[in-house]
Amino acid sequence: MIEFKAVSKQYPTGQLALYNVNLSLQQGEMAFLTGHSGAGKSTLLKLIALLDSPSDGIVTIAGQNTQSINKRKIPAFRRNIGVIFQDHHLLKDRNVFDNIALPLKIEGMRPHDIKRRVRAALDKVDLLKKEKEYPQMLSAGEKQRVGIARAVVNKPSIILADEPTGNLDPDLALDIMHTFKQFNEYGSTVLIASHDHALIKDMKKRIIVLRKVKR
Amino acid sequence: MASTYRPSNSPSRVLLSHHKEAINFSLSHLWQSQLSTWITLAAIAIALSLPASLYLLLQNLKTLTDDKREVPTISLFIKQDITEQQARDRGELLQELAEVDKVVMVPKSEALEDFRKITGFAETLETLDENPLPHVLVVTPHMDLFGEPELDMTKLARKLESYPEIDLVQMDIEWVQRLRGILRIAERAIMLISLLLGLTVLLVIGNTIKLNVESRKEEIDVAKLIGATASYIRRPFIYSGIWYGLFGGILSLVIVHLALYSLVPAVEELARLYGSSFQIGGLGFKMTLYILLASSLLGIIGAWIAVGRHLKSTTLP
């Protein structure tokens, strides 16, 4: 599903974020990406989500070389990938429901179907009662769960998460990891960047370690 | 299971729902920041009302020159050494011309008498040995024979000038022609002003949209992250541009008409003093439509440029 072949990424500033990364993730697999901060975890996820392009090597997603995807097709491609960030990226001027509905609105789904789907996603992250609230009224864990609900509401085949438990206490963190596991069991390929070693060991899934580039 | 979902929607229905969403969103956005919306609208309206009112002024002056009821006359001043009888004969001959409707002879004695009555120069005139005024033939041309009044009048005047008895030809139409000449220049000037102020509107809307885009940068990035297309992101801003243009245009029409109605009594009074039945005309349906169309179009273009620049400058592809 996801394949990296000799991938390097150097930013225009000269910073080398990734060097010669080889990696393969099967469809339906769940894995953790770990490594020191600055090892390039976020960069790697960005390359999968087409938020950036590699300076060298080939990234293949669902059998397609990301470099050869037509620029106009990128949005449609991205809709197959749900991304969750550490700082949730929720829109402050919209309530929980509208935040989660955004991907569906972009797809042009009927309001009736949107309602059904958003409620289903809210149910999975256990936030059904909060749909009318605005992000600033929510706790950190709730915001993160809203972010997750938005990432999965259109049933993407790939779910990426960048430090999704970074700001949360251990109980909540475990809870969220189990939510991801659930989505994986439903069939999505899941890749989670995290530096919380204890937590990811408990999950008993594949662990990919990125080593910091030595210069 | 991952991609069991297939949008069961037809592309046109999706597009329609996107447009509906963009319209609602852009309108509510304008409504949320009322103060800045009104300031922007006022700036646009003022910029638009200037060319609109100048145009209106021009149109009204034009109707003044188009007045067909006032048939122009041509005054022929006869040379001093021509006798009254010779002048009368010439007048009768002129009467035969196809272009001429009527010729009225004003002999110099009569002219002197009139002059005396009108000007109160009686005493001064007494001191003169002889009558300095010439005989005058006042020619009224057949207007219905003319295709292009200005051209044909000039032609007729030139023809009349060629008669040996005639010293000077003066057309009462000349002021109309001069006014028309001035109006032609004014028309150009208004075009230029409209162009410049149109550009102003474009810049105002473009800048407003640019600020909008910047304040919603985060939202745009999020939308891109979850797979929004460029046109999806652009759409609400384009609609904002349309609203700014359209509402600014409407506001400018209100301004123009308020100004117009404040002028009506004064103009009517002036027209009455000149014994004219002149009435101020409004912008009319077609012009109103043009202004609103043009201002909306300016809004679209301004918004398009502003959003386009942002979409290009952003880091996300």
Interface residues (C-beta under 8 A of the other chain):
Chain A: Q27 A49 L50 L51 S53 K71 R72 I74 P75 A76 F77 R78 R79 N80 G82 V83 H89 L90 L91 D93 L102 P103 K105 I106 E107 G108 M109 R110 R150 A151 N154 K155 P156 S157 Y186 G187 S188 T189
Chain B: M1 A2 S3 T4 Y5 P7 N9 R13 V14 L15 S17 H18 E21 E218 E219 D221 V222 A223 K224 L225 I226 G227 A228 T229 A230 Y232 L316 P317
